[in-house]
């Protein structure tokens, strides 16, 4: 299925996985909005590379998703493809996580993706076509090592995926989630890359381009919805 001319919003677009996602969607002919928080120069560079636009956002505040979408509409039009890739991952043990850290993580990692999806679905329904992809994590299945706040937020995205998918499928909208683990060139590696690679059955860290390749395939597939794909080098066989 062609994505040519579709408007795609990738949040967290200035990170390693986000940049790869933007490039992959741009290569498919999508008009890409590169959502970012604080890496202006990098986001603008990626946007220029893919022929899109860079749009700043503060997704920790409740109105952040709404303000982000307003900017995208002004620049490119209504969003046809939403890739909620952004996230925060502050490593802490369960007894170190206070209410502030918990609320911040769930606000960014779970509330913002929901609000973005909630606001793009009406347009997708009206045109009879839409794609929503949430970036979860293997931590949603295993608990991970970042912390309970992170694992809970990523598990919440899976529940959100299943809830939304069954309610919008008849309108031509697919809702899926991708759950990566230990991807190189990201800010979320919890330790030494060489040491971490030894725990992965394939013997190496994943590449952002491999995540983007899978994401693009999921977005192009009109028959795939309410699915969670774990991309982890064999760490979690499910």
N, CA, C and O of each residue as an XYZ file, in Angstrom:
952
protein
N       0.847     -1.191      0.000
C       0.000      0.000      0.000
C       0.882      1.240      0.000
O       1.799      1.357      0.813
N       0.607      2.148     -0.898
C       1.417      3.353     -1.024
C       1.135      4.339      0.097
O      -0.015      4.547      0.483
N       2.185      4.937      0.610
C       2.059      5.994      1.605
C       2.334      7.354      0.981
O       2.443      8.358      1.684
N       2.444      7.379     -0.326
C       2.797      8.605     -1.033
C       1.773      9.704     -0.762
O       0.575      9.518     -0.972
N       2.260     10.840     -0.297
C       1.406     11.985     -0.042
C       0.716     11.983      1.300
O       0.096     12.983      1.662
N       0.797     10.901      2.054
C       0.187     10.844      3.379
C       0.984     11.713      4.357
O       2.211     11.780      4.279
N       0.288     12.367      5.263
C       0.947     13.180      6.286
C       1.250     12.291      7.491
O       0.346     11.696      8.077
N       2.518     12.206      7.851
C       2.958     11.364      8.957
C       3.577     12.219     10.052
O       4.458     13.036      9.785
N       3.119     12.032     11.279
C       3.729     12.676     12.431
C       4.503     11.628     13.214
O       3.946     10.617     13.642
N       5.794     11.881     13.395
C       6.659     11.013     14.202
C       7.100     11.814     15.410
O       7.889     12.749     15.272
N       6.606     11.470     16.597
C       7.075     12.147     17.792
C       8.397     11.524     18.230
O       8.682     10.366     17.924
N       9.196     12.305     18.948
C      10.542     11.829     19.268
C      11.370     11.656     18.016
O      12.233     10.781     17.949
N      11.109     12.488     17.023
C      11.725     12.319     15.708
C      13.186     12.689     15.628
O      13.830     12.424     14.613
N      13.733     13.301     16.678
C      15.143     13.678     16.631
C      16.047     12.638     17.276
O      17.268     12.798     17.268
N      15.472     11.569     17.839
C      16.272     10.508     18.434
C      16.733      9.499     17.407
O      16.433      9.631     16.220
N      17.462      8.489     17.858
C      17.998      7.496     16.923
C      16.923      6.733     16.186
O      16.955      6.653     14.958
N      15.957      6.162     16.917
C      14.862      5.439     16.276
C      13.956      6.413     15.536
O      13.524      6.136     14.417
N      13.669      7.549     16.156
C      12.791      8.535     15.520
C      13.315      9.018     14.184
O      12.560      9.126     13.219
N      14.610      9.310     14.123
C      15.202      9.768     12.872
C      15.094      8.696     11.794
O      14.789      8.994     10.639
N      15.349      7.442     12.181
C      15.230      6.335     11.222
C      13.795      6.189     10.735
O      13.565      5.918      9.556
N      12.826      6.368     11.634
C      11.420      6.312     11.251
C      11.078      7.412     10.256
O      10.395      7.169      9.261
N      11.551      8.610     10.525
C      11.287      9.742      9.621
C      11.870      9.476      8.234
O      11.218      9.729      7.221
N      13.083      8.971      8.195
C      13.721      8.690      6.904
C      12.975      7.590      6.151
O      12.784      7.682      4.938
N      12.555      6.550      6.871
C      11.853      5.438      6.223
C      10.505      5.895      5.658
O      10.148      5.529      4.538
N       9.770      6.676      6.413
C       8.472      7.155      5.932
C       8.639      8.162      4.796
O       7.851      8.190      3.851
N       9.675      8.984      4.907
C       9.958      9.913      3.818
C      10.298      9.179      2.537
O       9.901      9.602      1.451
N      11.033      8.077      2.655
C      11.387      7.277      1.483
C      10.158      6.641      0.847
O      10.164      6.324     -0.342
N       9.099      6.452      1.641
C       7.842      5.894      1.126
C       6.957      6.959      0.501
O       5.868      6.661      0.012
N       7.426      8.202      0.517
C       6.659      9.283     -0.097
C       5.772     10.048      0.855
O       5.025     10.930      0.430
N       5.838      9.724      2.163
C       5.020     10.440      3.139
C       5.589     11.839      3.375
O       6.787     12.076      3.222
N       4.706     12.750      3.747
C       5.098     14.106      4.130
C       5.254     14.087      5.639
O       4.271     13.937      6.365
N       6.482     14.237      6.117
C       6.810     13.912      7.497
C       6.943     15.150      8.381
O       7.653     16.099      8.049
N       6.240     15.114      9.516
C       6.422     16.103     10.569
C       7.304     15.475     11.644
O       6.950     14.450     12.228
N       8.440     16.088     11.897
C       9.413     15.585     12.860
C       9.135     16.242     14.208
O       9.556     17.373     14.448
N       8.426     15.537     15.088
C       8.158     16.073     16.414
C       9.384     15.942     17.299
O      10.067     14.919     17.277
N       9.661     16.976     18.076
C      10.842     16.935     18.945
C      10.606     17.803     20.165
O       9.678     18.610     20.214
N      11.479     17.614     21.156
C      11.368     18.403     22.383
C      12.454     19.454     22.493
O      12.160     20.646     22.588
N      13.720     19.019     22.481
C      14.782     19.990     22.761
C      16.008     19.873     21.851
O      17.047     20.462     22.150
N      15.910     19.137     20.768
C      17.043     19.016     19.848
C      16.695     19.708     18.541
O      16.535     19.068     17.501
N      16.583     21.007     18.613
C      16.082     21.782     17.482
C      16.930     21.603     16.226
O      16.402     21.318     15.152
N      18.225     21.769     16.360
C      19.110     21.701     15.188
C      19.044     20.338     14.520
O      18.987     20.248     13.294
N      19.050     19.279     15.316
C      18.994     17.929     14.770
C      17.645     17.660     14.112
O      17.589     17.088     13.024
N      16.563     18.067     14.765
C      15.228     17.860     14.206
C      15.065     18.594     12.880
O      14.497     18.055     11.931
N      15.562     19.816     12.819
C      15.452     20.595     11.579
C      16.291     19.965     10.470
O      15.902     19.991      9.302
N      17.432     19.405     10.830
C      18.275     18.736      9.845
C      17.570     17.508      9.263
O      17.598     17.279      8.054
N      16.943     16.726     10.136
C      16.214     15.540      9.673
C      15.033     15.946      8.800
O      14.775     15.332      7.765
N      14.322     16.983      9.225
C      13.176     17.463      8.449
C      13.613     17.915      7.057
O      12.946     17.625      6.064
N      14.717     18.613      6.994
C      15.231     19.056      5.697
C      15.624     17.868      4.827
O      15.397     17.870      3.617
N      16.212     16.860      5.452
C      16.642     15.667      4.729
C      15.472     14.936      4.086
O      15.586     14.441      2.964
N      14.345     14.866      4.797
C      13.193     14.107      4.296
C      12.154     14.986      3.610
O      11.105     14.503      3.183
N      12.453     16.285      3.507
C      11.508     17.190      2.865
C      10.272     17.456      3.689
O       9.195     17.704      3.146
N      10.427     17.405      5.025
C       9.293     17.618      5.911
C       9.454     18.875      6.735
O      10.126     19.820      6.321
N       8.831     18.883      7.911
C       8.915     20.032      8.807
C       9.245     19.546     10.209
O       8.876     18.436     10.592
N       9.939     20.378     10.972
C      10.238     20.085     12.370
C       9.252     20.850     13.238
O       9.055     22.051     13.057
N       8.631     20.143     14.185
C       7.613     20.774     15.030
C       7.938     20.502     16.502
O       7.969     19.345     16.920
N       8.181     21.558     17.293
C       8.507     21.375     18.707
C       7.264     21.034     19.516
O       6.149     21.415     19.158
N       7.472     20.309     20.613
C       6.360     19.946     21.475
C       6.847     19.662     22.882
O       7.940     19.131     23.080
N       6.026     20.019     23.855
C       6.271     19.660     25.242
C       5.146     18.727     25.653
O       4.082     19.181     26.073
N       5.375     17.436     25.534
C       4.302     16.466     25.725
C       4.069     16.090     27.181
O       3.244     15.222     27.467
N       4.774     16.723     28.097
C       4.518     16.466     29.501
C       3.310     17.256     29.996
O       2.698     16.898     31.002
N       2.968     18.329     29.289
C       1.813     19.134     29.698
C       0.575     18.630     28.963
O       0.683     18.176     27.824
N      -0.599     18.700     29.593
C      -1.811     18.149     28.981
C      -2.146     18.718     27.609
O      -2.664     17.994     26.760
N      -1.867     19.989     27.373
C      -2.194     20.589     26.084
C      -1.101     20.398     25.040
O      -1.245     20.829     23.896
N      -0.008     19.750     25.436
C       1.102     19.554     24.508
C       0.712     18.854     23.220
O       1.070     19.339     22.147
N      -0.008     17.732     23.272
C      -0.413     17.045     22.047
C      -1.283     17.916     21.143
O      -1.120     17.915     19.923
N      -2.198     18.650     21.746
C      -3.083     19.518     20.960
C      -2.292     20.607     20.245
O      -2.520     20.874     19.065
N      -1.361     21.235     20.963
C      -0.549     22.291     20.362
C       0.357     21.743     19.268
O       0.580     22.407     18.256
N       0.875     20.547     19.464
C       1.705     19.912     18.444
C       0.906     19.678     17.165
O       1.377     19.989     16.071
N      -0.282     19.139     17.298
C      -1.106     18.844     16.129
C      -1.544     20.123     15.415
O      -1.683     20.132     14.192
N      -1.758     21.181     16.158
C      -2.102     22.463     15.519
C      -0.979     22.910     14.587
O      -1.237     23.396     13.485
N       0.255     22.746     15.028
C       1.396     23.134     14.192
C       1.503     22.255     12.945
O       1.798     22.741     11.853
N       1.261     20.964     13.124
C       1.342     20.048     11.982
C       0.263     20.384     10.963
O       0.526     20.393      9.761
N      -0.946     20.659     11.434
C      -2.038     21.005     10.516
C      -1.725     22.276      9.729
O      -2.013     22.367      8.536
N      -1.138     23.245     10.406
C      -0.799     24.502      9.730
C       0.267     24.290      8.659
O       0.251     24.964      7.629
N       1.185     23.369      8.892
C       2.307     23.158      7.972
C       2.004     22.142      6.878
O       2.348     22.363      5.716
N       1.363     21.028      7.237
C       1.198     19.917      6.294
C      -0.248     19.481      6.094
O      -0.569     18.849      5.087
N      -1.118     19.809      7.034
C      -2.500     19.337      6.967
C      -2.780     18.301      8.044
O      -1.973     18.096      8.950
N      -3.935     17.648      7.934
C      -4.341     16.654      8.929
C      -3.419     15.434      8.894
O      -2.880     15.070      7.849
N      -3.253     14.815     10.060
C      -2.354     13.672     10.194
C      -3.053     12.383      9.764
O      -4.122     12.040     10.269
N      -2.428     11.679      8.825
C      -2.922     10.381      8.361
C      -2.227      9.223      9.067
O      -2.813      8.157      9.256
N      -0.970      9.440      9.455
C      -0.153      8.407     10.091
C       0.443      8.989     11.365
O       1.185      9.970     11.322
N       0.113      8.378     12.495
C       0.676      8.807     13.774
C       1.622      7.730     14.284
O       1.222      6.582     14.480
N       2.874      8.108     14.497
C       3.846      7.216     15.119
C       4.267      7.859     16.436
O       5.080      8.784     16.460
N       3.700      7.355     17.531
C       4.005      7.894     18.859
C       5.263      7.215     19.380
O       5.206      6.210     20.089
N       6.384      7.785     19.011
C       7.682      7.175     19.280
C       8.386      7.793     20.486
O       9.321      7.200     21.025
N       7.951      8.965     20.911
C       8.631      9.678     21.988
C       8.560      8.905     23.306
O       7.718      8.023     23.473
N       9.436      9.241     24.221
C       9.392      8.611     25.536
C      10.514      9.094     26.428
O      11.528      9.609     25.956
N      10.318      8.918     27.729
C      11.364      9.210     28.702
C      11.661      7.932     29.467
O      10.778      7.100     29.677
N      12.913      7.785     29.883
C      13.318      6.562     30.592
C      14.389      6.911     31.616
O      15.583      6.775     31.350
N      13.956      7.358     32.776
C      14.895      7.679     33.849
C      15.037      6.446     34.750
O      14.094      6.055     35.436
N      16.210      5.854     34.735
C      16.408      4.594     35.451
C      16.340      4.787     36.971
O      16.999      5.666     37.527
N      15.532      3.948     37.629
C      15.376      4.014     39.081
C      14.769      2.710     39.585
O      13.959      2.091     38.896
N      15.161      2.293     40.786
C      14.566      1.104     41.383
C      13.176      1.448     41.911
O      12.822      2.621     42.034
N      12.399      0.426     42.217
C      11.007      0.668     42.606
C      10.901      1.514     43.875
O       9.922      2.240     44.051
N      11.888      1.431     44.754
C      11.817      2.208     45.988
C      12.367      3.625     45.837
O      12.336      4.412     46.783
N      12.869      3.945     44.646
C      13.370      5.304     44.380
C      12.375      6.150     43.598
O      12.525      7.369     43.527
N      11.370      5.528     43.014
C      10.418      6.252     42.174
C       9.382      6.939     43.051
O       8.615      6.280     43.753
N       9.363      8.271     43.007
C       8.359      9.009     43.775
C       7.184      9.389     42.879
O       7.168      9.065     41.692
N       6.219     10.065     43.446
C       5.004     10.407     42.701
C       5.312     11.300     41.508
O       4.682     11.173     40.458
N       6.270     12.197     41.659
C       6.609     13.091     40.557
C       7.200     12.357     39.374
O       6.823     12.610     38.230
N       8.127     11.445     39.643
C       8.747     10.665     38.572
C       7.723      9.769     37.896
O       7.722      9.626     36.673
N       6.847      9.163     38.698
C       5.790      8.301     38.149
C       4.875      9.101     37.224
O       4.601      8.687     36.098
N       4.406     10.250     37.709
C       3.458     11.055     36.927
C       4.094     11.589     35.648
O       3.454     11.613     34.596
N       5.353     12.017     35.735
C       6.035     12.535     34.545
C       6.181     11.453     33.482
O       5.929     11.699     32.302
N       6.587     10.258     33.897
C       6.795      9.174     32.942
C       5.494      8.768     32.268
O       5.453      8.594     31.050
N       4.433      8.616     33.049
C       3.159      8.220     32.443
C       2.543      9.337     31.610
O       1.847      9.072     30.630
N       2.798     10.584     31.995
C       2.286     11.698     31.199
C       2.900     11.707     29.808
O       2.201     11.886     28.811
N       4.211     11.514     29.748
C       4.907     11.557     28.458
C       4.710     10.265     27.674
O       4.398     10.300     26.484
N       4.892      9.127     28.337
C       4.922      7.843     27.637
C       3.548      7.263     27.334
O       3.409      6.463     26.409
N       2.524      7.654     28.103
C       1.208      7.037     27.936
C       0.088      8.044     27.679
O      -0.703      7.876     26.751
N       0.024      9.081     28.498
C      -1.064     10.054     28.307
C      -0.946     10.775     26.967
O      -1.933     10.903     26.243
N       0.246     11.242     26.635
C       0.427     11.985     25.391
C       0.087     11.147     24.154
O      -0.608     11.647     23.270
N       0.550      9.884     24.054
C       0.143      9.074     22.905
C      -1.376      8.911     22.801
O      -1.937      8.950     21.706
N      -2.039      8.728     23.957
C      -3.494      8.605     23.924
C      -4.141      9.883     23.406
O      -5.016      9.826     22.543
N      -3.719     11.035     23.923
C      -4.321     12.297     23.500
C      -4.064     12.575     22.020
O      -4.937     13.094     21.326
N      -2.881     12.235     21.541
C      -2.587     12.395     20.115
C      -3.512     11.516     19.280
O      -4.090     11.976     18.295
N      -3.651     10.258     19.673
C      -4.522      9.342     18.932
C      -5.965      9.821     18.968
O      -6.658      9.804     17.951
N      -6.407     10.241     20.120
C      -7.787     10.708     20.289
C      -8.096     11.861     19.330
O      -9.207     11.969     18.812
N      -7.102     12.715     19.103
C      -7.337     13.904     18.280
C      -7.155     13.670     16.783
O      -7.680     14.439     15.977
N      -6.425     12.625     16.393
C      -6.259     12.366     14.955
C      -7.304     11.399     14.410
O      -7.537     11.359     13.202
N      -7.931     10.628     15.277
C      -8.892      9.624     14.824
C     -10.085     10.216     14.076
O     -10.497      9.625     13.078
N     -10.671     11.352     14.494
C     -11.818     11.880     13.739
C     -11.517     12.118     12.257
O     -12.333     11.789     11.396
N     -10.352     12.689     11.963
C      -9.976     12.888     10.554
C      -9.796     11.557      9.847
O     -10.253     11.384      8.717
N      -9.133     10.616     10.505
C      -8.916      9.303      9.898
C     -10.249      8.614      9.608
O     -10.413      8.001      8.553
N     -11.186      8.712     10.524
C     -12.507      8.122     10.318
C     -13.208      8.775      9.129
O     -13.817      8.095      8.303
N     -13.114     10.080      9.056
C     -13.801     10.815      7.997
C     -13.307     10.419      6.612
O     -14.090     10.380      5.663
N     -12.031     10.129      6.488
C     -11.481      9.769      5.178
C     -11.424      8.262      4.951
O     -11.114      7.802      3.852
N     -11.729      7.489      6.017
C     -11.745      6.034      5.871
C     -10.378      5.399      5.778
O     -10.229      4.322      5.200
N      -9.370      6.058      6.346
C      -7.996      5.532      6.297
C      -7.169      6.194      7.389
O      -7.239      7.407      7.587
N      -6.387      5.387      8.094
C      -5.492      5.938      9.102
C      -4.587      4.869      9.676
O      -4.907      3.680      9.648
N      -3.456      5.306     10.193
C      -2.493      4.396     10.798
C      -2.001      4.997     12.109
O      -1.575      6.151     12.157
N      -2.066      4.195     13.173
C      -1.541      4.604     14.471
C      -0.580      3.513     14.947
O      -0.932      2.335     15.005
N       0.627      3.930     15.282
C       1.635      2.988     15.778
C       2.229      3.547     17.061
O       2.807      4.634     17.072
N       2.078      2.782     18.150
C       2.657      3.159     19.434
C       3.981      2.431     19.622
O       4.109      1.254     19.285
N       4.970      3.149     20.167
C       6.261      2.527     20.444
C       6.288      2.079     21.891
O       6.492      2.888     22.796
N       6.083      0.784     22.108
C       6.121      0.207     23.442
C       7.546     -0.267     23.728
O       8.502      0.357     23.268
N       7.701     -1.339     24.465
C       9.027     -1.854     24.819
C       8.886     -3.275     25.337
O       7.831     -3.666     25.836
N       9.956     -4.037     25.215
C       9.963     -5.369     25.803
C       9.765     -5.290     27.319
O       9.334     -6.261     27.941
N      10.078     -4.142     27.908
C       9.851     -3.959     29.342
C       8.389     -4.142     29.717
O       8.074     -4.467     30.862
N       7.495     -3.935     28.756
C       6.070     -4.137     29.013
C       5.759     -5.597     29.312
O       4.796     -5.897     30.018
N       6.582     -6.518     28.770
C       6.384     -7.956     28.986
C       7.185     -8.474     30.173
O       6.718     -9.328     30.926
N       8.399     -7.945     30.329
C       9.336     -8.512     31.299
C       9.506     -7.674     32.565
O      10.046     -8.158     33.560
N       9.053     -6.432     32.534
C       9.322     -5.513     33.639
C      10.568     -4.686     33.413
O      10.700     -3.587     33.950
N      11.485     -5.217     32.614
C      12.681     -4.477     32.224
C      13.582     -4.123     33.392
O      13.425     -4.636     34.501
N      14.535     -3.231     33.120
C      15.493     -2.822     34.149
C      15.538     -1.308     34.331
O      16.306     -0.809     35.154
N      14.724     -0.568     33.572
C      14.711      0.891     33.729
C      13.994      1.269     35.015
O      14.492      2.085     35.791
N      12.831      0.678     35.242
C      12.085      0.977     36.459
C      10.615      0.665     36.301
O      10.146      0.457     35.182
N       9.874      0.628     37.404
C       8.448      0.283     37.348
C       7.617      1.317     36.612
O       6.632      0.977     35.957
N       8.014      2.590     36.720
C       7.287      3.663     36.028
C       7.368      3.487     34.514
O       6.374      3.657     33.809
N       8.554      3.145     34.022
C       8.756      2.941     32.585
C       8.012      1.706     32.100
O       7.318      1.758     31.084
N       8.153      0.586     32.823
C       7.485     -0.656     32.428
C       5.970     -0.473     32.404
O       5.297     -0.940     31.485
N       5.439      0.205     33.413
C       3.994      0.416     33.476
C       3.499      1.276     32.323
O       2.436      1.018     31.758
N       4.270      2.296     31.977
C       3.852      3.174     30.879
C       3.848      2.430     29.553
O       2.955      2.633     28.730
N       4.829      1.578     29.342
C       4.917      0.837     28.087
C       3.877     -0.293     28.022
O       3.375     -0.620     26.947
N       3.560     -0.884     29.179
C       2.496     -1.880     29.217
C       1.151     -1.216     28.950
O       0.278     -1.802     28.309
N       0.989      0.002     29.443
C      -0.245      0.739     29.197
C      -0.504      0.975     27.724
O      -1.655      0.973     27.286
N       0.552      1.178     26.955
C       0.397      1.374     25.516
C      -0.167      0.134     24.832
O      -0.879      0.240     23.833
N       0.150     -1.026     25.365
C      -0.374     -2.262     24.783
C      -1.877     -2.362     25.028
O      -2.637     -2.712     24.125
N      -2.299     -2.055     26.247
C      -3.728     -2.040     26.526
C      -4.450     -1.009     25.677
O      -5.548     -1.262     25.181
N      -3.836      0.148     25.512
C      -4.421      1.204     24.681
C      -4.547      0.756     23.228
O      -5.544      1.042     22.565
N      -3.538      0.060     22.746
C      -3.566     -0.465     21.379
C      -4.779     -1.357     21.170
O      -5.528     -1.177     20.210
N      -4.973     -2.308     22.055
C      -6.080     -3.251     21.905
C      -7.436     -2.555     22.041
O      -8.385     -2.888     21.332
N      -7.521     -1.594     22.949
C      -8.792     -0.891     23.128
C      -9.182     -0.109     21.880
O     -10.313     -0.208     21.405
N      -8.249      0.660     21.359
C      -8.554      1.508     20.207
C      -8.765      0.691     18.936
O      -9.674      0.976     18.156
N      -7.932     -0.322     18.727
C      -7.951     -1.052     17.453
C      -9.322     -1.636     17.143
O      -9.797     -1.543     16.010
N      -9.956     -2.231     18.136
C     -11.242     -2.883     17.890
C     -12.359     -1.888     17.641
O     -13.416     -2.259     17.132
N     -12.139     -0.630     17.993
C     -13.183      0.376     17.870
C     -13.069      1.224     16.616
O     -14.000      1.957     16.285
N     -11.961      1.142     15.922
C     -11.788      1.970     14.725
C     -11.465      1.157     13.481
O     -11.294      1.720     12.400
N     -11.380     -0.162     13.622
C     -10.988     -1.010     12.491
C     -11.940     -0.872     11.310
O     -11.500     -0.831     10.161
N     -13.241     -0.800     11.584
C     -14.217     -0.712     10.497
C     -14.098      0.590      9.711
O     -14.593      0.693      8.589
N     -13.446      1.572     10.301
C     -13.264      2.858      9.624
C     -12.002      2.886      8.777
O     -11.653      3.927      8.220
N     -11.306      1.744      8.673
C     -10.091      1.694      7.867
C      -8.852      2.164      8.597
O      -7.851      2.512      7.972
N      -8.916      2.175      9.927
C      -7.792      2.621     10.748
C      -7.165      1.413     11.442
O      -7.869      0.620     12.067
N      -5.859      1.274     11.335
C      -5.167      0.218     12.067
C      -4.429      0.839     13.250
O      -3.918      1.956     13.171
N      -4.387      0.086     14.349
C      -3.683      0.522     15.552
C      -2.819     -0.636     16.028
O      -3.330     -1.702     16.370
N      -1.518     -0.424     16.048
C      -0.583     -1.468     16.445
C       0.490     -0.887     17.362
O       0.588      0.328     17.535
N       1.284     -1.771     17.941
C       2.395     -1.351     18.790
C       3.640     -2.148     18.437
O       3.563     -3.317     18.060
N       4.771     -1.504     18.564
C       6.068     -2.133     18.326
C       6.839     -2.095     19.639
O       6.899     -1.056     20.296
N       7.426     -3.219     20.022
C       8.104     -3.319     21.317
C       9.573     -3.691     21.127
O       9.914     -4.874     21.149
N      10.444     -2.704     20.942
C      11.873     -2.993     20.745
C      12.590     -3.259     22.061
O      12.054     -3.031     23.145
N      13.825     -3.751     21.929
C      14.708     -3.904     23.088
C      16.152     -3.705     22.654
O      16.585     -4.228     21.627
N      16.894     -2.938     23.458
C      18.338     -2.777     23.291
C      18.718     -2.394     21.860
O      19.318     -3.175     21.121
N      18.351     -1.181     21.501
C      18.626     -0.653     20.163
C      19.786      0.332     20.236
O      19.798      1.232     21.075
N      20.737      0.155     19.368
C      21.927      1.001     19.341
C      21.574      2.426     18.909
O      20.545      2.662     18.275
N      22.453      3.372     19.267
C      22.315      4.780     18.887
C      21.039      5.402     19.450
O      20.402      6.228     18.795
N      20.672      5.003     20.662
C      19.547      5.623     21.351
C      20.020      6.083     22.726
O      21.122      5.749     23.159
N      19.177      6.851     23.403
C      19.522      7.340     24.741
C      19.035      6.395     25.837
O      19.151      6.715     27.020
N      18.499      5.252     25.465
C      17.846      4.397     26.452
C      18.597      3.094     26.724
O      18.034      2.177     27.322
N      19.843      2.997     26.300
C      20.620      1.797     26.600
C      21.040      1.813     28.067
O      21.751      2.726     28.487
N      20.619      0.826     28.855
C      20.881      0.846     30.298
C      22.209      0.200     30.681
O      22.252     -0.611     31.606
N      23.279      0.540     29.997
C      24.565     -0.063     30.349
C      25.519     -0.106     29.170
O      25.256      0.496     28.129
N      26.610     -0.807     29.332
C      27.635     -0.926     28.301
C      27.118     -1.736     27.111
O      26.657     -2.861     27.303
N      27.181     -1.196     25.880
C      26.645     -1.909     24.709
C      27.265     -3.283     24.498
O      26.564     -4.235     24.155
N      28.585     -3.394     24.703
C      29.241     -4.688     24.512
C      28.748     -5.731     25.489
O      28.527     -6.886     25.123
N      28.577     -5.321     26.731
C      28.066     -6.244     27.748
C      26.627     -6.640     27.450
O      26.265     -7.811     27.566
N      25.813     -5.674     27.069
C      24.400     -5.932     26.787
C      24.238     -6.883     25.604
O      23.350     -7.736     25.607
N      25.087     -6.738     24.604
C      24.979     -7.570     23.405
C      25.119     -9.048     23.725
O      24.548     -9.890     23.031
N      25.873     -9.373     24.770
C      26.075    -10.783     25.121
C      24.803    -11.439     25.658
O      24.710    -12.666     25.712
N      23.828    -10.624     26.054
C      22.575    -11.166     26.577
C      21.525    -11.371     25.481
O      20.422    -11.848     25.750
N      21.875    -11.010     24.252
C      20.928    -11.089     23.145
C      21.239    -12.324     22.305
O      22.383    -12.493     21.882
N      20.269    -13.186     22.050
C      20.532    -14.409     21.288
C      21.206    -14.176     19.938
O      22.059    -14.971     19.546
N      20.849    -13.107     19.211
C      21.480    -12.876     17.910
C      22.895    -12.320     18.053
O      23.620    -12.209     17.065
N      23.294    -11.968     19.283
C      24.669    -11.572     19.548
C      25.021    -10.128     19.269
O      26.202     -9.787     19.204
N      24.044     -9.285     19.105
C      24.328     -7.870     18.845
C      23.130     -7.027     19.228
O      22.033     -7.542     19.447
N      23.352     -5.719     19.306
C      22.256     -4.782     19.526
C      21.480     -4.571     18.227
O      22.005     -4.764     17.130
N      20.232     -4.176     18.379
C      19.441     -3.851     17.202
C      19.810     -2.492     16.645
O      20.410     -1.671     17.339
N      19.453     -2.253     15.392
C      19.731     -0.982     14.736
C      18.433     -0.188     14.556
O      17.383     -0.777     14.301
N      18.493      1.133     14.685
C      17.287      1.937     14.485
C      16.612      1.677     13.142
O      15.386      1.711     13.037
N      17.419      1.418     12.122
C      16.864      1.167     10.795
C      16.030     -0.115     10.759
O      15.091     -0.230      9.972
N      16.381     -1.081     11.619
C      15.599     -2.321     11.680
C      14.235     -2.079     12.317
O      13.240     -2.690     11.929
N      14.200     -1.182     13.297
C      12.918     -0.797     13.895
C      12.075     -0.052     12.860
O      10.878     -0.308     12.724
N      12.699      0.860     12.141
C      11.981      1.641     11.135
C      11.456      0.760     10.010
O      10.363      0.993      9.494
N      12.225     -0.243      9.633
C      11.801     -1.161      8.578
C      10.545     -1.929      8.990
O       9.606     -2.068      8.206
N      10.538     -2.425     10.224
C       9.371     -3.149     10.725
C       8.181     -2.211     10.876
O       7.054     -2.572     10.537
N       8.428     -1.010     11.385
C       7.350     -0.040     11.565
C       6.689      0.297     10.239
O       5.463      0.365     10.152
N       7.491      0.507      9.218
C       6.945      0.843      7.903
C       6.104     -0.299      7.347
O       5.048     -0.069      6.757
N       6.569     -1.519      7.534
C       5.801     -2.682      7.067
C       4.459     -2.767      7.782
O       3.442     -3.075      7.160
N       4.448     -2.498      9.078
C       3.206     -2.533      9.846
C       2.249     -1.435      9.401
O       1.037     -1.645      9.338
N       2.794     -0.273      9.097
C       1.969      0.852      8.664
C       1.373      0.594      7.286
O       0.230      0.970      7.028
N       2.119     -0.029      6.418
C       1.634     -0.284      5.060
C       0.575     -1.385      5.012
O      -0.222     -1.438      4.076
N       0.565     -2.259      6.012
C      -0.315     -3.425      5.988
C      -1.701     -3.076      6.514
O      -1.854     -2.734      7.687
N      -2.698     -3.160      5.661
C      -4.063     -2.779      6.032
C      -4.800     -3.871      6.791
O      -5.873     -3.620      7.340
N      -4.247     -5.077      6.832
C      -4.920     -6.201      7.483
C      -4.366     -6.480      8.876
O      -4.850     -7.365      9.581
N      -3.365     -5.731      9.260
C      -2.720     -5.941     10.552
C      -3.183     -4.871     11.527
O      -2.902     -3.688     11.335
N      -3.887     -5.279     12.567
C      -4.303     -4.321     13.594
C      -4.445     -5.033     14.930
O      -4.636     -6.247     14.988
N      -4.349     -4.256     16.001
C      -4.421     -4.760     17.378
C      -3.291     -5.738     17.692
O      -3.455     -6.640     18.513
N      -2.148     -5.554     17.037
C      -1.009     -6.449     17.238
C       0.145     -5.718     17.930
O       0.347     -4.517     17.746
N       0.887     -6.477     18.724
C       2.101     -5.979     19.361
C       3.264     -6.830     18.868
O       3.295     -8.038     19.103
N       4.201     -6.216     18.199
C       5.346     -6.939     17.639
C       6.574     -6.654     18.488
O       6.988     -5.504     18.635
N       7.148     -7.707     19.043
C       8.360     -7.573     19.838
C       9.574     -7.752     18.918
O       9.715     -8.782     18.259
N      10.439     -6.748     18.881
C      11.627     -6.769     18.022
C      12.840     -6.637     18.932
O      13.248     -5.535     19.299
N      13.419     -7.812     19.294
C      14.375     -7.802     20.390
C      15.542     -8.767     20.219
O      16.226     -9.073     21.196
N      15.785     -9.249     19.019
C      16.903    -10.154     18.803
C      16.755    -11.507     19.468
O      17.742    -12.214     19.671
N      15.516    -11.874     19.810
C      15.272    -13.168     20.419
C      15.277    -13.172     21.937
O      15.221    -14.242     22.542
N      15.341    -12.009     22.569
C      15.402    -11.936     24.025
C      14.100    -12.416     24.674
O      14.114    -13.050     25.729
N      12.986    -12.104     24.029
C      11.694    -12.455     24.633
C      10.873    -13.221     23.598
O      10.137    -12.609     22.824
N      10.986    -14.532     23.573
C      10.277    -15.323     22.564
C       8.792    -15.402     22.845
O       8.337    -16.166     23.696
N       8.053    -14.596     22.111
C       6.601    -14.540     22.297
C       5.916    -14.313     20.978
O       4.688    -14.236     20.926
